[in-house]
């Protein structure tokens, strides 16, 4: 999500350095981002114009003169200002459905537009149906908006920002596409559900099975991990809970090594606490650890869990396209940046120095011996692989 914000900030920077947003330059800028390769869940980047109602006819004529002969602002709703999408890239058949759409005719989108305008900050909508998905089965979509103001606008007050708004850059995406990579890190017998705010409300469901509690009947008490993330002025609640098959898998294995993927570190803590005789190995990638795994490890240390964490230093966001992250020493533009020292980081979270091991994953005998030795120790340990995978993208 942070990379989506950086994309919008880049477009804002382009606007701030220009007198207007020209279609050809906007197209070239977005094409250079290679969104289908680098951010496959992002449907595109769009510009939403703040258009006074008395300028509507002139605007439509101008757009048609630019070659969009069937362009109209739609739906036709009487209001003091319209907010049509005037630019969108890439110009796929799906994205062209959104051209001319008056965004503020959707209540949830209007709320985010107004919030972005009044605060000057990124604003995320609650769930909605993207124009790209009209006519399809229910698909949960969301949109990020970042406001653009006149260069002479008084940005020191809400009133000044309201008077100075000229438009917004936006990033629409589908939740299923966004979380597909994360879900792949979970076993099939662990359920992931994401809510916008209150996890008790079915109306706030963004991703997953709304009937999580019923699906997880029979699971041991405490085996439920919940984490909240603040995004664009909203709070998402992520809930991971085992299905009955998860518990059966533990019952079927007496005292053998048990593994769980990293986004379920909270479940590993619960599993360790529920049965102290079990030896738990949690596997987590570097980007997932930085995004949401640190809290899980801190909880395990605090609760004196018996867990060995295998931290894969992939040097990239492995599950969504190989983007840079704070662990590889490059920023989002590929420029040099400070690199996280994972050994120092996990020590700061409370793991004892003697329980932290940095190993070369291609030296398999050493790696396997380290894992075997550490899972026998009745406390938290972390094994960090100090090489990217052989399939890591080259740059």
N, C-alpha and C positions, 0 to 999 in steps of 0.2 A: 504493500500500500504506500509505503514511503517513496518508492520509485515512481508511482503514479503522480504523487505530489510534486516530485522533482520535474517530471515531464511538464506539468502545468506551470511550474515556476519558470521553466525555460521559455515557454510561450509568452508568459507575462514579461520576462526580460526582453524578449524580441519586440513586444509591443511597446515597452517603455523606451526602447531605443529607436522607434520609428514614429512616423506621423499617422500611420494607419496600418491596418492589417490587409495587405494585398493578397489575393487568392493564390497567385503563383508562388509568392514567397512563403506563404503559410503551407502550401502543399509541399514545397521543397524541404522546409524545416521538418515537417512531420515524417516525410519519407526517409529523411536521414536518421530518424530514431529507430527505424526497422522494427516497428511495434509487433508485427506478427511473429518475429523471431525472438525478440528480447522481452516482450511483455504480452504473451499470447492471450491472456485473459482480458486485456484492455481492448474494447471494441473500436476505439478511435479517439481522436481529439477534435473538439468542436469549439466554435466561437458562437456565443449567444449575445445578440445585440439588444441593448436597452433602447427601445424605439417608442417615442411619443406617438399617440394615436393619430395626431394631425399630420404625421410624416409617413403614415402607412402606405398611401397610394404612390407617393414618390419613391419609396423604398422598393415596392414591388416592381415598378417600371424600371428602376435602375438594375435590379437583379435580372430581369428579363433581357435587358440590353446587353448584359454580360454573357448571355448565351443560355440561361436557364429559362427557356420559353414558357414552360408550364408552372413556373414558380408562383406560389401563393403562400401567404401566412395563414396557417390553419391550426386548430379549428377557428372559425370566425366568431369571436366573442368580444362583446363591447367592453372595453376597459381603457383606463387612461394611458397605460403604457403596454406595449407588446414586447415579448421576449423571444423573437424567432431565432432559430439556428440558421446562420447565414454561411458558415464554413464548417465543413466536416471532412476529415481525412482519416484513413484512406477512403476514397470514394467508391466503396463497394456497393453492391445492389442493396444490401441491408442498410448501410449508413445513409444512402440517398433517400430512403424513406423518411428520415428525420429532417431533411432539409426543409426549412420554412416552418417547422413545427413550433408553435407558441408554447414554450416550456412552462410559463407561469399559469397555464390553464390546468396543470396538474397540481393539486394542493400540496403534496409532499415536496415537489420540486420548487414550488413558489416559496415554501418555508425555508428551504436551503438557499435559494437565491437571495432572499431578504437577509438571512443570517450572515451570509458571506459579504453582502453589500454593507451591512451595518457594522460588522466587526473588522472587515478588511482581511479576514482569514479564510482559509480553506473550509468549506462546508460540505458535509456528506448528507445525502438524502436518506430517509428511511426507504424501505423496499418499495419498488414501483415496477411497472412494466415498461421496458424500453420501447421506443417507437420501432426499433429494429425487430422487435419480437411480436408486434401486433399481428394477430391472425394465427399465432402458434399456441401450443399448449402452455399453461402457466409456467413462466420462467422468471425467477426473481432477479431483478436488476437493480442497480444503484448507480448514482452519478455523483462525482465530485465537482464542485464549482469553486473557482478562484476569481475574485473580482478584479476588474480593470477600471481605472479612474482617469479622468482628464488630468493632464500634466499640471494644471494650475489648481487642482482640487485641494480644498482644505481637509486633510485627512486626520486632523486632530480631534474631530468630533463626529458623532453619529450623523448629525444634520449635514455636515460638510461632506461626508462620504455619500449620503443619500443624494445630495445635489450633484456630486461629481462623478457618479457611476456612468460608465459608457457601455459596459458589457461584462461578460464572464467567459473564461475559458473553462471547458468542461471535459471530463473523462468518464464515459459510460462503461460499465462492465457488468458481467453476469456472475453471480455468486458461485454457481457450480463450477465455472471455469476458473475462478480465482482460487477456490479451495480444493480443486481436483488434486493438485500436487500434495497438499497436506494430508488429504484423505488416503492417498496411496501409501503414506508412511504408517498407517494404522493397520493392525490386523483386522481381518473381516469380522472378528467377534468383539471388536471395540467400536462403539457408536460415537460419532462426532456430530454435535448439534450446535448451531450458532444462532443466537438471538440478538435482536437490536434492543438492548435494555433488559427489560424484565423477562427472565427465563420461564416465568409461570404463564405467560400469555402466548397463545397460539398465533395471535395476530402479529407478534413480533418475530416470528420464526423467519430466519434468513436462509438457513441451510440445514438439511438433515431431516430426521424422522421426528415429527412433532410428538409422537407417543413414546418418547425415550424411556420414561419411567416404566411403562407397561412392557416395553421390549426388553428391559433389563431385569425383569422379575426373577428372583432366585439368586441374584448376585449378592456377594458378601457385603455386610454393612461397611460403609466408609470407602468403598471402591468407586469413588466418583470424584473427578477432578474438574474444577471450575476456575476459569480465569477471565478477567475483564480487561478489555483493551479500549483505550480512548482513541477515537478516529474522527477527525473532521467535525468535532463538536457533538459526537454521539458516542455511546458506550456499547460495545459489543460484549456479549457474554458467551464464552466458549465452554461447552460442557462435554466431557468425555466420560463415558460410562460403559462398563463391560456388559455384554450380552451373556445369557446363560452358558453358551459354549466356551466363553473365556474362563469361567470358573471351573468348568468340567476339564478344561485343558490342564489346569493346575492340579486338580484331583487325580487325573490320570498319570501324573508324573510325580513320583515319590520325592526324591531328594536331588533331582537332576537340575542342571542349569536351565534357567528360564529367561527368555529374552522378550523385550517389548520395545517398540519404536519410540523415538524420542519425544514426539508430541504428547505422549502419554506418561511423562515423567511423574505426574501427580498420581496416576494409577500405580506406578511402581512403588511409590511411597506407601500407598494404601496396602498393596500386596505384601510388602515387607513387614508392615506393622501388623497385618492380619495373621501372618504365619511366619514367625521369626526363623523357622527352620529352613525356609526356602531361600535359595540363593538367586538373586535377581540381577540380570544383565540388561541395562537399558542402552539402546543404540540411538544416537542423535547426530544429525548433521550440524555443521557450524552455524549456518544461517538460522536454522530453527532454534538452536540453543540461544543465540543472541536475541532472537525475537521473543521467545516465550519459554525457553528451557531453564534460564537462570533461576527464576522463581521456584521452579520444581526442584532444582538441585539444592537451593537454599532451604526449602522445606524438608528435604530428605536429611540434610546435615542437622538441622535444628531438632528434628524428631529422632535422631540417632538411627536412621534406617540402615539396613544391610543391603546396599545396592552398589553395584559396580557400573559406572557410566562409561561407555565407549564413545568418545567424542570424535567424530570424523571431520578432520580439518580439510574440507573439500576445496577451499579457496574460491568458492562461488556458491550461488543459490542453486543447488542441484535440482530442486524439484520444480522450478518454474522457468528454466531457460538459461542458467549459467550466468546470471547477473552478478556484478561485483557486490561484495559486502564488507563490513568492517574488518573481516578476518583475512583479507588478501592484500591489503596495502594499496588499493586503488579506490577512488571515489566513483560516483555514477558516471562521470565523464571519462573515466579511464586514466585520470591524472593521479600522481602519487599522493597517498594519504597515510596517516598513522595506522599501523596494523595492530589489532588486538593480540596480546600475548595470552593465550588461553590458559597456560599453566598458572600464570600470576592471577588471572581472573578467577579460576576455580579455587585457588588458595584464598583469595579475598572473600569468597563465599563460604569459607570455613572448612574446606577439605584439607586434611593434614598434608604437609609437604611430602612425607614419606609414602603417602597413598596416591601421589600424582606421578604418572609415568608418561613420558613422551617417546613414542616408538615409531619406527619405519614400518608401515603396513605391508611393504613388499618383502620384509624379512619375516616370513610367516612363522618359522619356528619360535622366534623371539616374541612375536605378537601373541601366538597361542599360549606360550608358557606364561606370559604376563597376565593374560586373561585367567588362566587356570589358577595362578597363584593368588590373584586379587579376589576372585569370587570366594576363596576360602577364608578371607579375612572378614570378621564380623563387624565391619564398619564401612563407611562410605569411601569409595576409591574412584579415581577417574583415570582412564587411559586415553591419551590423545594421539591420534595418528598424524604424523608430521609430513605427510605427502598427499598431494591431490590425487584423485582417482585417475586411472589411465584414460577414462572417457571424458575427463574434464575438458571444456571448450578451450581451444587455443585462441590467443588474441594477438 
